[in-house]
Amino acid sequence: MIFYFILSLFMIAVLVVIALQHLNTNRILDIQLEQHKMMFPSQVRGARIVYVRGIYRSHPSKRNWRLVAIVLDILAAIGLVTAIVMHYQDAFSADLMTSPFGLRLAEMLAASNNEIQNIFLFGGMTLALISRMIWFYLTQWLFQLLEKADQDHDSDATDLYWTPKHLLKRQYQLRISLQGILMVGAIFLALTGAFNWLPVASEMASQTRLPRTVSSSSASAASASSEITNESATSSSWTQNTDTTYPIDAMKTAPLAPASELAGLTDADRAALFFTAYWTLNGLQQSEVADYANSTSETYSYHLVPGSSSKLIVFSEFIPSVNQTDYMFYALIDGEQVAFYNMYQSKTPITSLASQYSLTVSGTTLRPSMPEIRDSDMNMRQLIGAFKSDKSFDQTKKGLHRGADIPL
């Protein structure tokens, strides 16, 4: 990914500059050790560090600015580490799916962590930028002071604190270069937090926010479903929870709407009904489904299939942070009935829905070879009665996008 590539370049640049600083320091120590033969390298290094600390102590204002920069660096590091932990927490939260409350908890974590991690990342890197500017100032001030001290004393290696002019200048250049690289990196990460450029932590983390693959209601159907393979789709092992407390029960007991309401449905209405029903099968309330449809981190779309006599609607999710489209499921309409079929978050572009997802086409008859998603064979008039009158329905409908048609 481009994000990780750019980040790797910053890290490599920082390591290279640090290595060059180490080599430059060793050259200074070698020159000093030629004169001070009875001292160890650690003694010379320690004495020179104490000398610089003494300079700061003799200039209280500069010492205070140095303390401010150190504190800002610590706070920036805390913000960065917190953002990283929260970013990868989505992947670890997948383990929660094995618990009765795992699904709801994972959904809440995914919804809140993304915004919070960006706040920590942006805030931490803003502090890092302020710190870098302070270090720029102090580095330049210290270089000028050391350069003047060497000139005034006209010293050589007999002075333990003397530094050859060309090595002192190189030391200054390397320190400025390091601060410059860190500043560019802080700007990049701050923009990442501001514009939500962080890619998903992993495929597992991505799937905690995506639809779960549901199993069939009987052991034999579950076995058949697990054996299904598709050259364009990879199956997942997520299972559906149909505890009596889940919204699916209320959906199944809703009254049938009049046939006239079914006849008056638009494509957008049908898409919103199916999208809501699908997420209800996965345990979400209708208001939560509306939040999904209007998500700022993903875009959900429905796609019509010309040639299917308006019997097929495909649903997909687009994730801008990784420029990736995942095909979630498709709905097959048969009179008043509709059934959903899993597409297993396939990332493969669809050139023929029938051939890629094993649909047999015979005139106007469409027959999938795979079993429908568990509990998804529903009466559309019942879906109207369950969802259409709720205030969240219009929000869901507004959030869904009409995507490009998909060839049968």
C-alpha positions in Angstrom: 0.0 0.0 0.0 1.1 3.6 -0.7 0.6 4.6 2.9 2.9 2.0 4.3 5.4 2.6 1.5 5.6 6.3 2.3 5.9 5.5 6.0 8.7 3.1 5.4 10.6 5.7 3.4 10.4 8.1 6.4 11.6 5.4 8.8 14.5 4.4 6.6 15.5 8.1 6.2 15.4 8.5 10.0 17.6 5.4 10.6 20.1 6.5 7.9 20.5 10.0 9.5 20.9 8.5 13.0 23.5 6.1 11.7 25.4 9.0 10.1 25.2 10.9 13.4 26.7 8.0 15.2 29.6 7.7 12.7 30.3 11.5 13.0 30.3 11.3 16.8 32.7 8.4 16.7 35.1 10.4 14.4 35.1 13.2 17.0 35.8 10.7 19.8 38.7 9.2 17.8 40.3 12.6 17.5 39.9 13.2 21.2 41.2 9.8 22.2 44.4 10.4 20.2 45.2 13.2 22.6 43.6 11.8 25.8 45.1 8.3 25.7 44.3 7.5 29.3 40.6 8.0 28.9 38.0 5.5 27.7 35.5 6.4 24.8 32.6 6.4 27.3 34.4 8.9 29.5 35.0 11.3 26.7 31.4 10.9 25.4 30.0 11.4 29.0 32.2 14.5 29.6 31.0 16.1 26.3 27.4 15.4 27.2 27.8 17.0 30.6 29.4 20.0 28.9 26.3 20.5 26.7 24.0 20.1 29.7 26.1 22.8 31.5 25.5 25.2 28.6 21.7 24.7 28.9 21.9 25.2 32.7 23.7 28.5 32.2 21.0 29.7 29.9 17.7 29.2 31.8 15.4 30.3 29.0 16.9 27.8 26.5 16.8 25.1 29.2 13.0 25.8 29.7 12.4 25.6 25.9 14.3 22.3 25.9 12.1 20.9 28.7 9.0 22.1 26.8 10.2 20.3 23.7 10.8 17.1 25.6 7.4 17.2 27.2 5.7 17.8 23.8 7.7 14.8 22.4 6.4 12.6 25.2 2.8 13.7 24.6 3.2 13.2 20.9 4.5 9.7 21.4 1.6 8.9 23.7 -0.9 10.1 21.1 0.8 8.1 18.3 1.0 4.9 20.4 -2.7 5.3 21.4 -3.7 5.7 17.8 -1.8 2.6 16.8 -3.3 0.5 19.6 -6.8 1.6 18.7 -6.2 1.1 15.0 -5.2 -2.5 15.5 -7.8 -3.1 18.2 -10.3 -3.8 15.4 -8.4 -6.9 14.4 -8.1 -8.2 17.9 -11.8 -7.5 18.6 -12.7 -10.2 16.0 -12.1 -12.7 18.8 -15.0 -11.2 20.7 -17.3 -12.7 18.1 -17.2 -16.0 19.9 -19.0 -14.4 22.9 -22.8 -13.8 23.1 -22.3 -10.0 23.1 -19.3 -10.1 20.8 -21.1 -8.9 17.6 -22.6 -5.8 19.2 -19.4 -4.9 21.1 -17.2 -5.3 17.9 -19.6 -3.1 16.0 -19.4 -0.3 18.7 -15.6 -0.6 18.8 -15.3 -0.3 15.1 -17.7 2.7 14.9 -16.0 4.7 17.7 -12.3 3.7 17.4 -11.8 5.1 14.0 -12.8 8.6 15.0 -11.0 8.5 18.3 -7.8 7.1 16.8 -7.7 9.9 14.2 -8.2 12.5 17.0 -5.2 11.1 18.9 -3.1 10.8 15.7 -3.8 14.4 14.6 -3.4 15.9 18.1 -0.2 14.0 18.8 1.4 15.0 15.5 0.4 18.6 16.0 2.3 18.6 19.2 5.2 16.9 17.4 5.3 19.7 14.9 5.5 22.3 17.6 8.3 20.4 19.3 10.2 20.1 16.0 10.2 23.9 15.6 11.6 24.3 19.1 14.3 21.8 18.4 15.1 23.6 15.1 15.7 26.8 17.1 17.7 25.1 19.9 19.9 23.2 17.4 20.8 26.3 15.5 21.5 28.2 18.8 23.7 25.5 20.2 25.7 25.2 17.0 26.4 28.9 16.9 27.4 28.9 20.6 29.8 25.9 20.2 31.3 27.4 17.0 32.0 30.7 18.8 33.4 29.0 21.8 35.9 27.0 19.7 36.9 30.2 17.8 37.4 32.3 21.0 39.6 29.7 22.7 41.5 28.7 19.6 41.5 25.2 20.9 42.5 21.9 19.6 42.1 18.3 20.8 43.9 19.2 24.1 40.5 20.7 25.0 38.1 17.8 25.8 35.2 19.9 24.6 36.7 21.1 21.3 35.2 19.8 18.0 36.8 20.1 14.6 35.1 22.7 12.6 34.0 20.4 9.7 32.7 17.8 12.1 30.8 20.3 14.1 29.2 21.6 11.0 28.3 18.1 9.9 26.9 17.4 13.3 24.7 20.5 13.0 23.6 19.5 9.4 22.7 16.0 10.5 20.6 17.2 13.5 18.8 19.7 11.3 18.2 17.0 8.7 16.7 14.6 11.3 14.4 17.3 12.6 13.3 18.1 9.1 12.5 14.4 8.3 10.6 14.1 11.6 8.7 17.3 10.7 7.7 16.0 7.3 6.7 12.7 8.9 4.6 14.5 11.5 2.8 16.5 8.8 2.1 13.4 6.9 0.6 11.6 9.9 -1.3 14.7 11.0 -2.9 14.8 7.6 -3.6 11.1 7.8 -5.5 11.6 11.0 -7.3 14.7 9.6 -8.5 13.0 6.4 -8.8 9.4 7.7 -6.1 8.0 5.4 -5.2 5.1 7.7 -5.8 1.8 5.8 -7.7 -1.0 7.6 -5.5 -2.8 10.0 -5.9 -6.2 8.4 -8.5 -8.2 6.4 -9.8 -9.5 9.8 -10.2 -5.9 11.1 -12.1 -5.0 7.9 -14.4 -8.0 8.3 -15.5 -7.0 11.8 -17.3 -4.1 10.2 -18.6 -6.0 7.2 -21.5 -8.5 6.9 -21.1 -11.9 8.4 -21.6 -15.0 6.4 -24.6 -16.8 7.7 -24.9 -20.6 7.9 -27.9 -22.7 7.0 -30.5 -23.7 9.6 -29.8 -27.4 9.5 -26.6 -29.4 9.8 -26.7 -30.7 6.3 -27.3 -27.3 4.8 -24.5 -25.9 6.9 -22.2 -28.6 5.6 -23.2 -27.8 2.0 -22.7 -24.1 2.5 -19.2 -24.6 3.9 -18.1 -26.6 0.8 -19.2 -23.9 -1.6 -16.3 -22.4 -3.5 -16.2 -19.7 -6.1 -13.3 -18.6 -8.2 -14.2 -15.0 -7.7 -15.1 -15.1 -4.0 -13.6 -16.4 -0.8 -15.9 -17.6 1.9 -15.7 -16.5 5.5 -16.3 -18.3 8.8 -18.5 -15.8 10.5 -21.8 -17.2 11.9 -25.1 -15.5 12.5 -26.5 -15.1 16.0 -30.3 -15.5 16.0 -31.0 -15.2 19.7 -34.6 -14.3 20.6 -33.4 -10.8 21.5 -32.3 -10.0 18.0 -34.4 -7.7 15.7 -35.0 -10.6 13.2 -37.8 -11.9 15.5 -39.7 -8.6 15.2 -39.2 -8.6 11.5 -40.6 -12.1 11.1 -43.8 -11.2 13.0 -44.5 -7.9 11.2 -47.9 -7.7 9.4 -48.1 -7.9 5.6 -48.5 -4.5 3.9 -51.2 -4.1 1.2 -50.3 -5.4 -2.3 -50.6 -1.9 -3.6 -47.6 -0.7 -1.5 -45.5 -3.5 -3.0 -46.5 -2.5 -6.5 -45.5 1.1 -5.8 -42.0 0.3 -4.7 -39.1 2.0 -6.6 -35.7 0.4 -7.1 -34.4 2.6 -4.4 -37.2 1.5 -2.0 -36.4 -2.2 -2.7 -32.7 -1.7 -2.2 -33.3 0.1 1.1 -35.6 -2.7 2.3 -33.2 -5.5 1.4 -30.2 -3.6 2.9 -32.1 -3.1 6.1 -33.3 -6.7 6.2 -29.8 -8.0 5.5 -28.3 -6.1 8.4 -31.2 -7.1 10.6 -30.4 -10.7 10.0 -26.9 -9.8 11.3 -28.4 -8.4 14.5 -28.6 -4.7 14.0 -31.4 -2.3 14.8 -32.9 -0.2 12.0 -31.3 3.0 13.3 -27.9 1.3 13.3 -28.5 0.2 9.7 -29.2 3.8 8.8 -25.9 4.8 10.4 -24.1 2.2 8.2 -25.8 3.4 5.0 -24.6 7.0 5.8 -21.1 6.0 7.0 -18.4 8.5 6.1 -15.7 5.8 6.0 -17.5 3.4 3.6 -19.9 3.9 0.7 -22.7 1.3 0.2 -24.3 0.9 -3.2 -26.9 -1.2 -4.9 -26.6 -2.4 -8.5 -29.4 -3.4 -10.9 -28.9 -6.3 -13.3 -30.3 -5.6 -16.8 -31.8 -8.7 -18.4 -33.0 -10.2 -15.1 -36.5 -8.7 -15.4 -35.8 -6.6 -12.3 -35.4 -9.8 -10.2 -31.7 -9.2 -9.1 -30.1 -6.4 -7.0 -26.5 -6.6 -6.0 -25.0 -4.8 -3.0 -21.5 -3.6 -2.6 -19.3 -1.6 -0.3 -16.5 0.8 -1.3 -13.7 1.5 1.2 -12.0 4.8 0.1 -9.0 4.3 2.4 -7.8 1.3 0.4 -9.7 2.1 -2.9 -11.4 -1.3 -2.6 -14.9 -2.5 -3.6 -16.3 -5.5 -1.9 -19.4 -7.3 -3.2 -21.6 -8.2 -0.1 -24.7 -10.1 -1.3 -27.3 -10.2 -4.0 -31.1 -10.3 -3.6 -33.2 -12.5 -5.9 -36.9 -11.5 -6.2 -39.5 -14.2 -7.0 -43.0 -12.7 -7.0 -43.6 -11.4 -3.5 -40.7 -13.4 -2.1 -37.1 -12.4 -1.9 -34.0 -14.3 -0.8 -30.4 -13.2 -0.2 -27.2 -15.0 -1.4 -23.8 -14.3 0.0 -21.0 -13.0 -2.2 -18.4 -13.3 0.6 -16.9 -9.8 0.3 -15.6 -10.6 -3.2 -13.2 -8.1 -4.6 -13.2 -9.4 -8.1 -15.0 -7.2 -10.7 -18.2 -8.8 -12.0 -18.3 -9.4 -15.7 -21.1 -11.9 -15.6 -23.1 -12.4 -12.4 -24.6 -15.7 -13.6 -21.3 -17.4 -14.5 -19.3 -16.0 -11.5 -21.9 -16.9 -8.9 -23.4 -20.1 -10.4 -26.8 -18.8 -11.5 -28.7 -20.9 -13.9 -30.7 -18.7 -16.4 -33.6 -20.3 -18.2 -35.8 -17.7 -20.0 -37.0 -15.5 -17.2 -36.2 -18.1 -14.5 -33.1 -17.7 -12.3 -31.9 -20.5 -10.1 -28.9 -20.1 -7.8 -26.9 -23.3 -7.1 -25.9 -22.2 -3.7 -28.3 -22.1 -0.7 -29.7 -18.7 0.3 -28.5 -17.0 3.5 -30.2 -18.4 6.5 -33.6 -16.9 7.3 -33.4 -14.6 4.3 -36.3 -16.1 2.3 -38.9 -13.4 3.2 -42.1 -11.9 2.0 -41.5 -8.4 0.6 -44.9 -7.2 1.9 -43.8 -8.2 5.4 -40.5 -6.3 4.9 -42.6 -3.2 4.0 -44.7 -3.7 7.2 -41.5 -4.2 9.3 -39.3 -1.3 8.0 -40.9 1.2 5.6 -42.8 3.2 8.2 -39.8 3.7 10.5 -38.2 7.1 10.4 -34.8 5.4 9.8 -35.9 4.0 6.5 -35.7 7.3 4.6 -32.2 7.8 6.1 -31.1 4.4 4.9 -32.6 5.0 1.4 -30.8 8.4 1.2 -27.5 6.9 2.2 -27.5 4.1 -0.4 -26.0 4.9 -3.8 -27.2 3.7 -7.1 -24.1 2.0 -8.6 -23.2 0.9 -12.1 -25.4 -1.8 -13.6 -23.9 -5.3 -13.4 -24.2 -7.7 -16.4 -26.1 -10.9 -16.0 
